[in-house]
Amino acid sequence: MLRTSATPKETDVTDIPSALSPIAATAAAILAGINLVVSGRREHGKWAREALVDAFMEYMGASYVAGHACRVAIDIRRGEQDSADIPTLRQQAQVAHDTQRSTMTRLRLLASADVVAAAELLHEHEHRLVSLAFDAPSPPDDDAWAVNYARLWHARDQMIRMARRSMRLPATADIVHGRPGRT
């Protein structure tokens, strides 16, 4: 007897690819969607980390500019340099202050509360230093300057520690160059 149609077994085998094709397409679409979500989160995390590093760098850079301007202004006021540079130094300290204020907004948006608290403490110590350097009736004596400058450095160290902790980075060596009592 002749058969004109395929056997049931042959029909099942030929229909398998056509049955698996939509399943494979669905699985591929699901995997692509998962990949988009994961890579989107990864890209967002990368962007946030880069923005945070930029904000830390800008904030700390402004701190060093302000500290240097104050240190030079104190030397000038003690008669160790030409006093004509005082307005320029005050302007440098003001620009650094303005930079820190705008950067503080980014830190408040991106950083942890510990980082923001450390940044605010650093900013307070810089205000004290600016007052000593530019606004006090006479320049501070060596002891008053050393105490305030050491507090500034301690606040900088704290800011760096909090920033590193917030990014889950290991601790590094302390800053030595320029630290009070060292050159």
C-alpha positions in Angstrom: 0.0 0.0 0.0 1.3 3.3 -1.0 1.4 6.2 1.3 0.9 9.6 -0.1 1.5 11.5 3.0 4.4 11.5 5.5 4.3 9.2 8.4 3.4 10.8 11.8 6.9 10.3 12.9 8.3 12.3 10.0 5.8 15.0 10.5 6.9 15.5 14.1 10.5 15.7 13.1 9.9 18.3 10.4 7.7 20.4 12.6 10.3 20.6 15.5 12.3 23.5 13.9 9.2 25.5 13.1 7.9 24.9 16.7 11.3 25.8 18.3 11.8 29.0 16.2 9.3 31.1 18.1 10.5 29.8 21.4 14.1 30.7 20.5 13.1 34.1 19.3 11.2 34.7 22.6 14.2 33.5 24.6 16.5 35.8 22.6 14.2 38.8 23.2 14.1 38.1 26.9 17.8 37.8 27.1 18.3 41.0 25.1 15.9 42.8 27.5 17.8 41.5 30.5 21.1 42.6 28.9 19.7 46.1 28.3 18.6 46.4 32.0 21.9 45.1 33.3 24.0 47.2 31.0 21.8 50.2 31.7 22.4 49.8 35.4 26.1 49.3 34.8 26.3 52.4 32.6 24.3 54.4 35.2 26.7 53.2 38.0 29.7 54.1 35.8 28.3 57.5 35.1 27.5 58.2 38.8 31.0 57.0 39.9 32.7 59.2 37.3 30.6 62.2 38.2 31.4 61.6 41.9 35.1 61.4 41.2 35.0 64.6 39.2 33.2 66.3 42.0 35.7 65.1 44.6 38.6 66.2 42.5 37.1 69.6 41.9 36.2 70.1 45.6 39.7 69.0 46.8 41.4 71.1 44.1 39.6 74.2 45.3 40.6 73.3 48.9 44.2 73.3 47.9 43.9 76.6 46.0 42.3 78.3 49.0 44.8 76.9 51.5 47.7 78.0 49.4 46.3 81.5 48.9 45.8 81.8 52.7 49.3 80.5 53.5 50.9 83.0 51.1 48.6 85.8 52.4 49.8 85.1 55.9 53.4 85.3 54.8 52.7 88.6 53.1 51.0 90.0 56.1 53.9 89.0 58.3 56.1 91.1 56.0 57.8 88.2 54.3 56.6 89.2 50.8 55.2 92.1 48.8 51.7 93.1 50.0 50.5 94.1 46.6 49.5 90.4 46.0 46.9 90.3 48.8 43.9 91.3 46.6 44.8 88.6 44.0 45.2 86.0 46.7 41.8 87.0 48.2 40.3 86.6 44.8 41.8 83.2 44.4 40.4 82.1 47.7 37.0 83.5 46.7 37.0 81.7 43.4 37.9 78.5 45.2 35.1 79.1 47.7 32.6 79.6 44.9 33.9 76.4 43.2 33.4 74.4 46.4 29.8 75.8 46.8 28.8 74.7 43.4 30.5 71.4 43.7 28.8 70.8 47.1 25.5 70.7 45.3 26.7 67.9 43.1 28.1 66.1 46.2 24.7 66.4 47.9 23.1 64.8 44.9 25.6 62.0 44.4 27.5 61.3 47.6 26.6 59.7 50.9 25.7 61.7 54.0 29.2 61.0 55.4 30.9 62.5 52.4 28.7 65.6 52.5 29.4 66.0 56.2 33.2 65.7 55.6 33.0 68.3 52.8 31.0 70.7 55.0 33.6 70.3 57.8 36.4 71.0 55.4 34.6 74.0 54.1 34.2 75.3 57.7 37.9 75.0 58.4 38.7 76.8 55.1 36.4 79.7 56.2 38.4 79.9 59.5 41.6 80.0 57.5 40.4 82.7 55.1 39.3 84.8 58.1 42.7 84.4 59.7 44.5 85.1 56.5 42.5 88.1 55.2 40.1 89.5 57.8 41.9 89.3 61.2 43.3 92.7 62.3 46.8 91.2 62.5 48.3 88.0 61.1 48.0 85.0 63.4 51.0 83.9 65.4 52.7 80.6 64.4 50.8 78.6 67.0 47.4 79.8 66.0 48.2 79.3 62.3 49.6 75.8 62.9 46.5 74.7 64.9 44.1 75.9 62.2 46.2 74.6 59.3 46.5 71.2 61.0 42.7 71.1 61.4 42.3 71.9 57.7 44.6 69.0 56.8 42.8 66.7 59.2 39.5 67.7 57.5 41.0 67.0 54.1 42.2 63.6 55.2 38.7 62.9 56.5 37.1 64.0 53.2 39.4 61.7 51.2 38.7 58.8 53.6 34.9 59.3 53.3 35.1 59.6 49.5 37.2 56.4 49.2 34.8 54.6 51.5 31.8 55.7 49.6 33.3 54.3 46.4 34.4 51.1 48.2 38.1 51.8 47.4 40.8 50.5 49.7 42.7 53.0 52.0 45.8 54.6 50.7 48.8 56.4 52.1 48.2 59.8 53.8 49.1 63.0 52.0 52.5 64.0 53.2 53.7 66.8 50.9 52.5 70.2 52.2 51.2 68.8 55.5 51.8 71.0 58.5 55.3 70.3 60.0 56.5 68.8 56.7 57.7 70.2 53.4 
